[in-house]
Amino acid sequence: MIAWQHLARRLWHGAVDHLDAPLLTITFCLMGVGLATIFSATYDSENRILNQLVNMAVALSLMWAVAQVPPQKLMRFAVPLYVGGLFLLVLVFMFGITVNGAQRWLHIGITRIQPSEIMKLAMPLMLAWYFHSHEANLKLRHYLIAALLLAVPFLLVAKQPDLGTAILIGAAGFYVLFFAGLQWKIMIGLAAAGLAAAPFLWHMLHDYQRRRIMTLIDPTSDPLGSGYHIIQSTIAIGSGGSAGKGWLQGTQTHLEFIPEKHTDFIFAVFAEEWGLLGNLVLLVLYLLLIGRGMMIAVNASTLFARLLAGSITLSLFTYVFINIGMVTGMLPVVGVPLPFMSYGGTALVTLCTGLGILMSIQTHRMLVKK
């Protein structure tokens, strides 16, 4: 009996040794808030709650599995994952399934996948590996090659078109370049070049993308069309006041005024029910999550781990910034979910995998120091 108890304790400690308690606690809090908000947004559809519970179980299991893998072994997946993801993006371009005017998915047997999600993690892995491999003699040409490695998948995803995912992939890659020491004068030059090219880029955008940008300037110009999302979400947020209307009491939500209320616009549902105070609590949770991620990045033991942890953490910030920005009418609507809150499995799996990598970097660093 004692031997079995000893074995059980060893198995338990082995299972939790590589889980970072602060990250896990904050993630559970956000998932709990998200589940309650999804229930309020879709209380008439029990299947969505059950499906989201399954999504959470799968995502958390994958997070645990990735956390067990040392960063040195994660590095071996960088090139194969990047090349495989790039190959799948090319297949999407050639044979992908078109849904609502966007060609983003591939059929594989009984299901379909969205390869662009793979690139959200493959990109920072690849660039972190690349800079780690040339750490001793980094020169300008290495940054140019890294920029090319970033540009190819970015353009393939933007072409689908999926501007929201392309921005997230581009941001993940840029953060690696930034943490690897990209000079400020180069970044300022690139920003200036981007502004100069804005008139040409404008004509490259799809009609619906141009309408979204114009709607940002004046949502009332098309209140029943492209401006509808922003108008209704800002009404919901404003009607929440300082303390909110209470859980399950949101009128904009339950009268079906808020579009995509359980996915991209779930923040409007939350804000209407919990008000300014609830929004502040939610933002504090996100700040704690990002702060913990940056601490892990600062204390990482290798350049690869530092670059990867920093990119994953700031990518989380980008998710939150873009989603809340578009729901509040500060940014164009680009279809980016709110981390751990929005309904859906694909983004949740990607985010939890990223957290698993952060946990691996943190806990294996601690084991090495011991």
C-alpha positions as CSV (number, residue, x, y, z in Angstrom):
1,M,0.0,0.0,0.0
2,I,2.8,2.4,0.9
3,A,4.6,1.6,-2.4
4,W,1.4,2.4,-4.4
5,Q,1.0,5.7,-2.5
6,H,4.7,6.6,-3.1
7,L,4.2,5.8,-6.9
8,A,1.0,7.9,-7.0
9,R,2.8,10.9,-5.4
10,R,5.7,10.6,-7.8
11,L,3.3,10.5,-10.8
12,W,1.3,13.5,-9.4
13,H,4.4,15.6,-8.8
14,G,5.7,14.6,-12.2
15,A,2.5,15.8,-13.8
16,V,2.5,19.2,-12.1
17,D,6.2,19.9,-11.9
18,H,6.3,21.6,-15.3
19,L,3.1,23.7,-14.8
20,D,3.7,27.3,-13.7
21,A,1.2,28.0,-10.9
22,P,0.7,31.8,-11.6
23,L,0.1,31.2,-15.3
24,L,-2.2,28.3,-14.7
25,T,-4.2,30.3,-12.0
26,I,-4.7,33.3,-14.2
27,T,-5.7,31.1,-17.2
28,F,-8.3,29.3,-15.1
29,C,-9.7,32.6,-14.0
30,L,-10.0,33.9,-17.6
31,M,-11.5,30.6,-18.8
32,G,-14.0,30.7,-16.0
33,V,-15.1,34.2,-16.8
34,G,-15.2,33.3,-20.5
35,L,-17.4,30.3,-19.9
36,A,-19.8,32.3,-17.8
37,T,-20.0,35.0,-20.5
38,I,-20.5,32.4,-23.3
39,F,-23.3,30.9,-21.3
40,S,-25.0,34.3,-21.0
41,A,-24.5,35.0,-24.7
42,T,-25.8,31.6,-25.8
43,Y,-28.0,30.5,-22.9
44,D,-30.5,29.0,-25.4
45,S,-27.9,26.7,-26.9
46,E,-26.5,24.2,-24.3
47,N,-24.4,22.5,-27.0
48,R,-22.1,25.5,-27.2
49,I,-21.3,25.3,-23.5
50,L,-20.6,21.6,-23.8
51,N,-18.5,22.1,-26.9
52,Q,-16.5,24.9,-25.2
53,L,-15.8,22.6,-22.2
54,V,-14.5,20.0,-24.6
55,N,-12.4,22.7,-26.3
56,M,-11.0,23.7,-22.9
57,A,-10.2,20.1,-22.0
58,V,-8.3,19.6,-25.3
59,A,-6.4,22.9,-25.0
60,L,-5.4,22.4,-21.4
61,S,-4.3,18.8,-22.1
62,L,-2.1,20.1,-25.0
63,M,-0.7,22.8,-22.7
64,W,0.3,20.2,-20.1
65,A,1.9,18.0,-22.8
66,V,3.9,20.9,-24.3
67,A,5.0,22.0,-20.8
68,Q,6.7,18.7,-20.3
69,V,9.0,19.2,-23.4
70,P,12.3,21.0,-22.6
71,P,13.0,24.1,-24.7
72,Q,16.1,22.3,-26.3
73,K,13.7,19.7,-27.7
74,L,11.2,22.3,-28.8
75,M,13.9,23.9,-30.9
76,R,14.1,20.7,-33.0
77,F,10.5,21.3,-34.1
78,A,11.1,24.9,-35.4
79,V,12.2,24.2,-39.0
80,P,9.9,21.2,-39.6
81,L,6.9,23.0,-38.2
82,Y,7.7,26.2,-40.3
83,V,8.3,24.3,-43.5
84,G,5.2,22.1,-43.0
85,G,3.0,25.1,-42.2
86,L,4.3,26.9,-45.3
87,F,3.6,23.9,-47.4
88,L,0.0,23.7,-46.1
89,L,-0.5,27.4,-46.8
90,V,0.6,26.9,-50.4
91,L,-1.9,24.0,-50.6
92,V,-4.6,26.3,-49.2
93,F,-3.8,28.8,-52.0
94,M,-4.1,26.0,-54.6
95,F,-6.8,23.7,-53.2
96,G,-8.3,25.4,-50.2
97,I,-12.0,25.5,-49.3
98,T,-13.7,28.9,-49.7
99,V,-16.2,29.9,-47.1
100,N,-17.9,33.4,-47.1
101,G,-15.4,34.5,-49.7
102,A,-12.3,33.5,-47.8
103,Q,-10.1,30.6,-48.8
104,R,-8.5,29.5,-45.5
105,W,-9.2,25.8,-44.9
106,L,-8.0,22.4,-46.1
107,H,-9.9,19.2,-45.9
108,I,-8.0,16.3,-44.4
109,G,-10.1,13.2,-44.2
110,I,-13.1,13.7,-41.9
111,T,-12.3,17.2,-40.8
112,R,-10.7,20.5,-42.0
113,I,-7.8,22.5,-40.7
114,Q,-6.8,26.1,-40.8
115,P,-3.0,26.1,-41.5
116,S,-2.6,29.8,-40.7
117,E,-3.1,28.9,-37.0
118,I,0.0,26.7,-37.2
119,M,2.0,29.7,-38.3
120,K,1.1,31.7,-35.2
121,L,3.5,29.4,-33.3
122,A,5.7,28.2,-36.1
123,M,6.8,31.8,-36.9
124,P,8.3,32.7,-33.5
125,L,9.7,29.2,-33.1
126,M,11.5,29.5,-36.5
127,L,12.9,33.0,-36.0
128,A,13.9,32.3,-32.4
129,W,15.8,29.2,-33.6
130,Y,17.4,31.2,-36.5
131,F,18.7,34.0,-34.3
132,H,19.8,31.4,-31.7
133,S,21.8,29.6,-34.4
134,H,23.6,32.8,-35.4
135,E,23.9,34.4,-31.9
136,A,27.7,34.7,-32.1
137,N,27.8,36.8,-35.2
138,L,24.5,38.6,-35.9
139,K,24.7,41.0,-38.8
140,L,22.2,43.0,-40.9
141,R,21.8,40.2,-43.4
142,H,20.5,37.9,-40.7
143,Y,17.7,40.4,-40.0
144,L,17.0,40.6,-43.7
145,I,16.7,36.8,-44.0
146,A,14.5,36.7,-40.9
147,A,12.3,39.4,-42.5
148,L,11.9,37.3,-45.6
149,L,11.0,34.2,-43.5
150,L,8.3,36.4,-42.0
151,A,7.1,38.0,-45.2
152,V,6.3,34.8,-47.1
153,P,3.6,33.3,-44.7
154,F,2.3,36.8,-43.9
155,L,1.6,37.5,-47.6
156,L,0.1,34.0,-48.1
157,V,-2.3,34.4,-45.2
158,A,-3.2,38.0,-46.1
159,K,-4.0,36.7,-49.7
160,Q,-6.6,34.2,-48.4
161,P,-7.8,36.9,-47.3
162,D,-7.4,36.8,-43.5
163,L,-6.0,40.1,-42.4
164,G,-6.5,39.4,-38.7
165,T,-4.5,36.2,-38.6
166,A,-1.9,37.8,-40.9
167,I,-1.4,40.7,-38.4
168,L,-1.0,38.2,-35.6
169,I,1.6,36.2,-37.5
170,G,3.4,39.4,-38.5
171,A,3.4,40.7,-35.0
172,A,4.8,37.4,-33.6
173,G,7.6,37.5,-36.0
174,F,8.3,41.2,-35.5
175,Y,8.5,40.7,-31.7
176,V,11.3,38.2,-32.3
177,L,13.2,40.7,-34.5
178,F,12.7,43.4,-31.9
179,F,14.0,41.3,-29.0
180,A,16.9,40.0,-31.2
181,G,18.2,43.6,-31.3
182,L,16.7,45.2,-34.4
183,Q,17.9,48.7,-34.5
184,W,15.5,51.6,-33.8
185,K,16.6,53.5,-36.9
186,I,15.7,50.5,-39.1
187,M,12.2,50.2,-37.4
188,I,11.6,53.9,-37.9
189,G,12.7,53.6,-41.5
190,L,10.3,50.7,-42.1
191,A,7.5,52.7,-40.4
192,A,8.2,55.7,-42.7
193,A,8.2,53.4,-45.8
194,G,4.9,51.9,-44.7
195,L,3.3,55.3,-44.4
196,A,4.7,56.3,-47.8
197,A,3.3,53.1,-49.3
198,A,-0.1,53.6,-47.7
199,P,-1.9,55.0,-50.8
200,F,-0.7,52.0,-52.9
201,L,-1.6,49.5,-50.1
202,W,-5.1,51.0,-50.0
203,H,-5.8,50.0,-53.5
204,M,-4.5,46.4,-52.7
205,L,-7.1,46.0,-50.0
206,H,-10.4,44.2,-50.7
207,D,-13.6,46.2,-50.9
208,Y,-14.9,45.0,-47.5
209,Q,-11.5,45.8,-45.9
210,R,-11.7,49.4,-47.2
211,R,-15.3,49.7,-46.0
212,R,-14.2,48.6,-42.5
213,I,-11.5,51.3,-42.3
214,M,-13.9,54.0,-43.5
215,T,-16.5,52.7,-41.0
216,L,-13.9,53.2,-38.2
217,I,-13.8,56.9,-39.1
218,D,-17.6,57.2,-39.3
219,P,-19.7,54.2,-38.3
220,T,-23.0,56.1,-38.9
221,S,-22.2,56.3,-42.6
222,D,-23.6,52.7,-42.9
223,P,-25.4,52.0,-39.7
224,L,-27.2,48.9,-41.0
225,G,-24.2,47.5,-42.9
226,S,-20.5,47.8,-42.2
227,G,-21.1,50.1,-39.2
228,Y,-23.6,47.9,-37.5
229,H,-21.1,45.8,-35.5
230,I,-19.3,48.8,-34.0
231,I,-22.5,50.8,-33.3
232,Q,-24.1,48.0,-31.4
233,S,-21.1,46.9,-29.5
234,T,-20.4,50.5,-28.3
235,I,-24.0,50.9,-27.3
236,A,-23.7,47.7,-25.2
237,I,-20.5,48.8,-23.6
238,G,-21.9,52.2,-22.7
239,S,-25.1,50.8,-21.4
240,G,-23.2,48.7,-18.8
241,G,-22.3,51.9,-16.9
242,S,-19.9,51.6,-14.0
243,A,-21.3,48.4,-12.3
244,G,-23.1,46.7,-15.2
245,K,-26.6,45.2,-15.5
246,G,-25.7,41.9,-13.9
247,W,-25.0,38.4,-15.3
248,L,-27.7,37.2,-17.8
249,Q,-29.3,40.7,-17.7
250,G,-27.7,42.3,-20.7
251,T,-30.5,43.7,-22.9
252,Q,-28.3,44.3,-26.0
253,T,-27.1,40.7,-25.7
254,H,-30.4,38.9,-25.2
255,L,-32.3,41.0,-27.7
256,E,-29.8,39.9,-30.4
257,F,-28.4,43.3,-31.2
258,I,-24.8,42.3,-30.7
259,P,-23.4,40.4,-33.7
260,E,-21.0,37.5,-33.2
261,K,-21.7,37.9,-29.5
262,H,-20.1,34.6,-28.4
263,T,-17.0,35.0,-30.5
264,D,-15.3,38.2,-31.7
265,F,-17.6,40.5,-29.8
266,I,-17.8,38.7,-26.5
267,F,-16.2,41.7,-24.7
268,A,-19.3,43.7,-25.5
269,V,-21.4,41.1,-23.7
270,F,-19.1,41.1,-20.7
271,A,-18.9,44.9,-20.5
272,E,-22.7,45.3,-20.6
273,E,-23.2,42.8,-17.8
274,W,-20.3,43.8,-15.5
275,G,-19.6,47.4,-16.4
276,L,-16.5,49.5,-16.0
277,L,-15.5,47.7,-12.8
278,G,-15.7,44.3,-14.4
279,N,-13.7,45.6,-17.4
280,L,-11.0,46.8,-15.0
281,V,-10.8,43.4,-13.3
282,L,-10.6,41.6,-16.7
283,L,-7.8,44.0,-17.9
284,V,-5.9,43.3,-14.6
285,L,-6.1,39.6,-15.3
286,Y,-4.6,40.1,-18.7
287,L,-1.9,42.4,-17.4
288,L,-1.0,39.8,-14.8
289,L,-0.8,37.1,-17.5
290,I,1.4,39.3,-19.8
291,G,3.5,40.4,-16.8
292,R,4.2,36.8,-15.8
293,G,5.1,36.0,-19.4
294,M,7.6,38.8,-19.6
295,M,9.2,37.7,-16.3
296,I,9.6,34.3,-17.8
297,A,11.2,35.8,-20.9
298,V,13.6,38.0,-18.9
299,N,14.7,35.1,-16.7
300,A,15.1,32.6,-19.6
301,S,18.4,30.8,-19.8
302,T,19.1,30.9,-23.6
303,L,18.6,33.4,-26.4
304,F,16.1,31.0,-28.1
305,A,14.0,30.8,-24.9
306,R,14.1,34.6,-24.4
307,L,13.0,35.4,-27.9
308,L,10.3,32.8,-28.0
309,A,8.9,33.7,-24.6
310,G,8.9,37.4,-25.4
311,S,7.2,36.9,-28.7
312,I,4.5,34.6,-27.3
313,T,3.8,37.0,-24.4
314,L,3.5,40.1,-26.6
315,S,1.4,38.1,-29.1
316,L,-1.1,37.6,-26.2
317,F,-1.0,41.4,-25.7
318,T,-1.7,41.8,-29.5
319,Y,-4.8,39.5,-29.3
320,V,-6.2,41.5,-26.4
321,F,-5.3,44.9,-27.8
322,I,-6.8,44.3,-31.3
323,N,-10.0,42.6,-30.0
324,I,-10.9,45.2,-27.4
325,G,-9.8,47.9,-29.8
326,M,-12.2,46.7,-32.6
327,V,-15.1,46.1,-30.2
328,T,-14.8,49.6,-28.7
329,G,-14.5,51.2,-32.2
330,M,-10.9,52.2,-31.9
331,L,-9.6,49.8,-34.5
332,P,-11.2,48.2,-37.7
333,V,-13.0,44.9,-37.3
334,V,-10.5,42.2,-38.3
335,G,-11.9,39.1,-36.7
336,V,-9.5,38.5,-33.8
337,P,-10.9,36.5,-30.7
338,L,-10.5,37.6,-27.1
339,P,-8.0,35.2,-25.5
340,F,-9.6,32.5,-23.3
341,M,-12.9,34.3,-23.5
342,S,-14.2,33.9,-27.0
343,Y,-16.0,30.7,-28.1
344,G,-14.0,28.3,-30.3
345,G,-11.4,25.6,-30.2
346,T,-8.8,26.6,-32.8
347,A,-7.5,29.8,-31.2
348,L,-7.9,28.4,-27.7
349,V,-5.6,25.4,-28.6
350,T,-3.0,27.8,-30.1
351,L,-3.1,30.1,-27.1
352,C,-2.8,27.2,-24.6
353,T,0.0,25.7,-26.6
354,G,1.8,29.1,-26.3
355,L,1.3,29.0,-22.5
356,G,2.6,25.5,-22.4
357,I,5.8,26.7,-24.1
358,L,6.1,29.5,-21.5
359,M,5.7,27.0,-18.7
360,S,8.4,24.7,-20.3
361,I,10.8,27.7,-20.5
362,Q,10.2,28.6,-16.9
363,T,10.1,25.2,-15.1
364,H,13.0,23.7,-17.1
365,R,15.1,26.7,-16.3
366,M,14.4,26.1,-12.7
367,L,15.4,22.5,-13.0
368,V,18.6,23.4,-14.7
369,K,19.6,25.9,-12.0
370,K,19.0,23.2,-9.3
